Structure formats: structure tokens, C-alpha cells
């Protein structure tokens, strides 16, 4: 997927004026938040579980090379092969070559964010392979030729009418007659379309939520069962995953599984939690004869050795974006790449370069809700501030922003002058204020004021603090 993160401000304006998108965000967003809260409220000792999960991931990252090699050894012992990809291009080339070795003509895919990250669909289609997404949300956006707008609900921005229009345009109505009047109708028609694709596919490609070093097992969680069909029906199963997904033991995976679904969708556990350990054995009734795992670095090793290491603990639950006021206002496409929300505002600059996405770290109020709800305790506001600092050092922010910050710093080092400037600012703000004591327009922050009024300040923060201290003494 080509990144449009550099056009973030343009993307935001488009999103804010998209009435259909705004209605979809208002309808769906609160559901994730409420379901998560209810699920965690009845989870015994949830906070200690969160601490254990962080410790598990830290232990895995501290010896990442060791656990990855152990994982590779056990995959090979189970009849599978591991392939290492340093870059997105290498990952795509490996997957295409494996498909060629399988003499594949058609490929079915389960939802994989790493596949989205490296642009796998484009590479497969360029190689002449029919590529079908089997996750319903991914299938919908594949028809629409759009990227996902959420990492767990890719078509969250689509209305039912938009989906019906897509099905009418791309499905043969002589084969699927009748009106799509309900969600059940849409699901049933998608199932009917997929059935023949599953049976005809030569290769199945899925992602993985976790990789288990001690057994060479991969873990995949889904709510539709499509991952199981992608992995068991075709003769060749390819799993593509980031190197940070490895965990030491099955018991470690059990801890993280207790947190993943609750933080993502509010379920105790997903409908399907599947464990894949190698190719088909002699006494297996089904499964692939060829089992391949493509482990993708794509900048993760650089993160491991940087101040952004904490980001590698991310388990892609989506809780941070579900609770983010910015994501809730503009949706996922505004961020311009695969990963939206707070986690995307950190990952995208690290993977694609800060120069190409310098607006994203600033697309945050730093309210801290993302860190508060993150099951892996990732300090997202701290990482966003660090990226802002990096951008400032590289002079990626605007001249006006740097000049304003330099002026503020100069004043802040001169307390008397700072207080005088603050008092003058209060007088100026009162001139801009209306009779009802509200500010509607202010220079230099027109974007902020375009959708909100502010109360006219009556006193400065320092004056209020002094009064507060006096009241406390009384």
C-alpha cells in the first residue's frame, strides 16, 4: 500500500467532511469501548495479568534471536520451513516464489496486517495470481480497492448500503439473485462466493498472532473460521508474521490470549483460536503438505535497539485507537497507511521514515487514554513526544511552529517578561471575545477554532495557581 501519511492534513479535512464516515464512526466506536470495559471488569486480577503479559514480551524481546532460532528449529522438526525476510520486498519475493513452486493459480488469504504492511496482495496479483481475501471485512475493502481503516475491523467505515452496492457490482446476480436486505443476507452471499474459492485454491496465506518457540507452533485468532479453511484446504500453507510475535512457551501464549480478545472486541476469547504445528502428518485427516513461515523484519531490529523498543510489545488489539479521540474523529484512512491511531502514529514514522509522516506524532492530544488501556503497557504518549522531538531536531516541523516555540522558550527563561506577556495576551483575547464570553476566531489556530468555541480567559494559569495556593493555606 502506498502511504499518503504526508498528506495527513488533507486526509483529515476530507474525513471530517465525509458525512457517511462520521455516522459510521459514531455508530461503531462506543461499542468497542463498552465491550472492553465489561469484559475486563469480570476478569479476575486483570491488572496483574497485564503485568505478567508485559514481562513475557520483555523476556522474549531480551532474547529475541535465541527464541527465533528455537522456533525455526522446531518448525523444521515438524516438517515445515522458515524463510527470513529483511525487507518488505524480500517478504513479497519469497511468498511469490513459494506460490510458483506450488504451481499456484489462485491464493486465498486470511487477514494479516503484516501482509498489508508489505503490500503482499499487489505482489501476488502482479505475478498473475488470483488473490482472494476471505475475512469478510478484508473482502469488502478488496472489492472497494481500499486499505483497512481499523486493524481488527477493516471495513468499519462502510455502511450496509455501500457494501450492498459493492456486491451488486462485483457479484453475478444471476448466480446470487435476490435483495440484500440484512446483515445476514450479506454474510450468506459472501459465504456462497467464498465456498468455491476455498475449494479451488492452491495456496492459503494467513498471518499469526503468536509464534511459540518451544513447539514451533503458530497461533491464529479469528471470529469467522476463515483462517482454518485457508490453512487446511490448500496443499500449501504460508504464514507471514513479524519477528516480534515469538513467545517462549505455550503457557506464555495462554496469558496473552486472555488479554487479546478482551481488549480487542470485548470477548472472553475469539470464536476460533487455532494452533498450527507443521505440515500434515501421515495420520492427519487434512492439512497442508507444504508448510512455510515467512518471518519479516522490515525495521523491527532497528526498533529493538532504539528508544522505541516498547512498541514491539504491541499485540495489535486495537484498544488504543478505539479509545483515541483523534481516531474517533477522523477514522483510519486519514493516517495514510496500514496502521492508524496512536500505535500507527508511532509505527508508521519508524517503518516509512519520519520525513514522510511527521504529522502523525502530532495527531494526538496526549490525553494518555491509549497508554491507560494498552494491555502491554506501551507508553504511547512518551513515544509520540520522542518522535515530535526527533522531528523538531530534523526541522521537519514548519517554520512558524519552530519560530513560535523558540519565542515561547525565550520568554519562559525570563519570568518577569513572561508574566507581562501573559497579561498582555489576556487583554488581547478579551478583545477577540464576544459579548457572551466566548472566543470564536483566533489567528494562527484557525484549524482548532473551526469546530469549537473557547471561553475567554479571565486570568492566567499562574494567577489561578497563586489563588489556589492561597485558598489551600486558608
Secondary structure in CASP SS format (residue, H / E / C, confidence):
PFRMAT SS
TARGET T0000
AUTHOR 0000-0000-0000
METHOD secondary structure of the structure
MODEL  1
X C 1.00
X C 1.00
X C 1.00
X C 1.00
X H 1.00
X H 1.00
X H 1.00
X H 1.00
X H 1.00
X H 1.00
X H 1.00
X H 1.00
X H 1.00
X H 1.00
X H 1.00
X H 1.00
X C 1.00
X C 1.00
X H 1.00
X H 1.00
X H 1.00
X H 1.00
X H 1.00
X H 1.00
X H 1.00
X H 1.00
X H 1.00
X H 1.00
X H 1.00
X H 1.00
X H 1.00
X H 1.00
X H 1.00
X H 1.00
X H 1.00
X H 1.00
X H 1.00
X H 1.00
X H 1.00
X H 1.00
X H 1.00
X C 1.00
X C 1.00
X C 1.00
X C 1.00
X H 1.00
X H 1.00
X H 1.00
X H 1.00
X H 1.00
X H 1.00
X H 1.00
X H 1.00
X H 1.00
X H 1.00
X H 1.00
X H 1.00
X H 1.00
X H 1.00
X H 1.00
X H 1.00
X H 1.00
X C 1.00
X H 1.00
X H 1.00
X H 1.00
X H 1.00
X H 1.00
X H 1.00
X H 1.00
X H 1.00
X H 1.00
X H 1.00
X H 1.00
X H 1.00
X H 1.00
X H 1.00
X C 1.00
X C 1.00
X C 1.00
X E 1.00
X E 1.00
X E 1.00
X E 1.00
X E 1.00
X C 1.00
X C 1.00
X H 1.00
X H 1.00
X H 1.00
X H 1.00
X H 1.00
X H 1.00
X H 1.00
X H 1.00
X H 1.00
X H 1.00
X H 1.00
X H 1.00
X H 1.00
X H 1.00
X C 1.00
X C 1.00
X C 1.00
X C 1.00
X E 1.00
X E 1.00
X E 1.00
X E 1.00
X C 1.00
X C 1.00
X C 1.00
X H 1.00
X H 1.00
X H 1.00
X H 1.00
X H 1.00
X H 1.00
X C 1.00
X H 1.00
X H 1.00
X H 1.00
X H 1.00
X H 1.00
X H 1.00
X H 1.00
X C 1.00
X C 1.00
X C 1.00
X E 1.00
X E 1.00
X E 1.00
X E 1.00
X C 1.00
X C 1.00
X H 1.00
X H 1.00
X H 1.00
X H 1.00
X H 1.00
X H 1.00
X H 1.00
X H 1.00
X H 1.00
X C 1.00
X C 1.00
X C 1.00
X C 1.00
X C 1.00
X C 1.00
X C 1.00
X C 1.00
X C 1.00
X C 1.00
X C 1.00
X C 1.00
X C 1.00
X C 1.00
X C 1.00
X H 1.00
X H 1.00
X H 1.00
X H 1.00
X H 1.00
X H 1.00
X H 1.00
X H 1.00
X H 1.00
X H 1.00
X H 1.00
X C 1.00
X C 1.00
X C 1.00
X C 1.00
X C 1.00
X C 1.00
X C 1.00
X C 1.00
X C 1.00
X C 1.00
X C 1.00
X C 1.00
X H 1.00
X H 1.00
X H 1.00
X H 1.00
X H 1.00
X H 1.00
X H 1.00
X H 1.00
X H 1.00
X H 1.00
X H 1.00
X H 1.00
X H 1.00
X H 1.00
X H 1.00
X H 1.00
X H 1.00
X H 1.00
X C 1.00
X C 1.00
X E 1.00
X E 1.00
X E 1.00
X E 1.00
X C 1.00
X C 1.00
X C 1.00
X E 1.00
X E 1.00
X E 1.00
X C 1.00
X C 1.00
X C 1.00
X C 1.00
X E 1.00
X E 1.00
X E 1.00
X E 1.00
X E 1.00
X E 1.00
X C 1.00
X C 1.00
X C 1.00
X H 1.00
X H 1.00
X H 1.00
X H 1.00
X H 1.00
X H 1.00
X H 1.00
X C 1.00
X C 1.00
X C 1.00
X E 1.00
X E 1.00
X E 1.00
X E 1.00
X E 1.00
X E 1.00
X E 1.00
X H 1.00
X H 1.00
X H 1.00
X E 1.00
X E 1.00
X C 1.00
X C 1.00
X H 1.00
X H 1.00
X H 1.00
X H 1.00
X H 1.00
X H 1.00
X H 1.00
X H 1.00
X H 1.00
X H 1.00
X H 1.00
X H 1.00
X H 1.00
X H 1.00
X H 1.00
X C 1.00
X C 1.00
X C 1.00
X C 1.00
X C 1.00
X C 1.00
X C 1.00
X E 1.00
X E 1.00
X E 1.00
X E 1.00
X E 1.00
X C 1.00
X C 1.00
X C 1.00
X C 1.00
X C 1.00
X C 1.00
X C 1.00
X C 1.00
X C 1.00
X C 1.00
X C 1.00
X C 1.00
X C 1.00
X E 1.00
X E 1.00
X E 1.00
X E 1.00
X E 1.00
X E 1.00
X E 1.00
X C 1.00
X C 1.00
X C 1.00
X H 1.00
X H 1.00
X H 1.00
X H 1.00
X H 1.00
X C 1.00
X C 1.00
X C 1.00
X C 1.00
X H 1.00
X H 1.00
X H 1.00
X H 1.00
X H 1.00
X C 1.00
X C 1.00
X C 1.00
X C 1.00
X C 1.00
X H 1.00
X H 1.00
X H 1.00
X H 1.00
X C 1.00
X C 1.00
X H 1.00
X H 1.00
X H 1.00
X H 1.00
X H 1.00
X H 1.00
X C 1.00
X C 1.00
X H 1.00
X H 1.00
X H 1.00
X C 1.00
X C 1.00
X C 1.00
X C 1.00
X C 1.00
X H 1.00
X H 1.00
X H 1.00
X H 1.00
X H 1.00
X H 1.00
X H 1.00
X H 1.00
X H 1.00
X H 1.00
X H 1.00
X H 1.00
X C 1.00
X H 1.00
X H 1.00
X H 1.00
X C 1.00
X C 1.00
X C 1.00
X H 1.00
X H 1.00
X H 1.00
X C 1.00
X C 1.00
X C 1.00
X C 1.00
X C 1.00
X C 1.00
X H 1.00
X H 1.00
X H 1.00
X H 1.00
X H 1.00
X C 1.00
X C 1.00
X C 1.00
X C 1.00
X C 1.00
X C 1.00
X H 1.00
X H 1.00
X H 1.00
X H 1.00
X H 1.00
X H 1.00
X H 1.00
X H 1.00
X H 1.00
X H 1.00
X H 1.00
X H 1.00
X H 1.00
X H 1.00
X C 1.00
X C 1.00
X C 1.00
X C 1.00
X C 1.00
X H 1.00
X H 1.00
X H 1.00
X H 1.00
X H 1.00
X H 1.00
X H 1.00
X H 1.00
X H 1.00
X H 1.00
X H 1.00
X H 1.00
X H 1.00
X H 1.00
X C 1.00
X C 1.00
X H 1.00
X H 1.00
X H 1.00
X H 1.00
X H 1.00
X H 1.00
X H 1.00
X H 1.00
X H 1.00
X H 1.00
X H 1.00
X H 1.00
X H 1.00
X H 1.00
X H 1.00
X H 1.00
X H 1.00
X H 1.00
X C 1.00
X C 1.00
X C 1.00
X C 1.00
X C 1.00
X E 1.00
X E 1.00
X C 1.00
X C 1.00
X C 1.00
X C 1.00
X C 1.00
X C 1.00
X H 1.00
X H 1.00
X H 1.00
X H 1.00
X C 1.00
X C 1.00
X C 1.00
X C 1.00
X E 1.00
X E 1.00
X C 1.00
X C 1.00
X C 1.00
X C 1.00
X C 1.00
X H 1.00
X H 1.00
X H 1.00
X H 1.00
X H 1.00
X H 1.00
X H 1.00
X H 1.00
X H 1.00
X H 1.00
X H 1.00
X H 1.00
X H 1.00
X C 1.00
END
